[in-house]
Amino acid sequence: MRLSTDSWHYRTELLDIDRSLCNYCGACVGMCPTDAIWMDDTIIEVNDSRCIRCSFCVRGCPTGAIAGRW
């Protein structure tokens, strides 16, 4: 699943990312202990099967763009 520049919302089974708040700083990628989040300049991808629901990405996001769905 991907979030591209024309999407305002990115939702997976476990995470909800509000693109209007995301500044692509990469904090979520750096916080994830299982490398479940990947990004480049215009795309964020989450691998739900790797996510362990630790919420490090949610707590580490400086803009509050990520919400856990658990």
C-alpha positions, 0 to 999 in steps of 0.5 A, a space after each residue: 500500500 502506498 501514499 503518493 502526492 495525490 493521496 491525502 490519507 494512507 490507511 493500512 490494517 494497522 496504521 493511518 497516516 494523514 498526508 496533509 500533516 506528514 512532512 516526510 522527515 523520516 522520524 517514523 522510519 528511524 523509530 521502527 525496530 522492524 523496518 515496517 515503514 519505508 519512504 522516499 520523497 513522495 511515497 510512504 509504504 507500510 508492511 503490516 506483516 512486519 509491524 509489531 504494534 510498538 507505536 514508536 512511529 506514532 509517538 515519534 512523529 513530530 507532526 502527529 500524522 500517524 495514528 495506530 489502528 489497534 
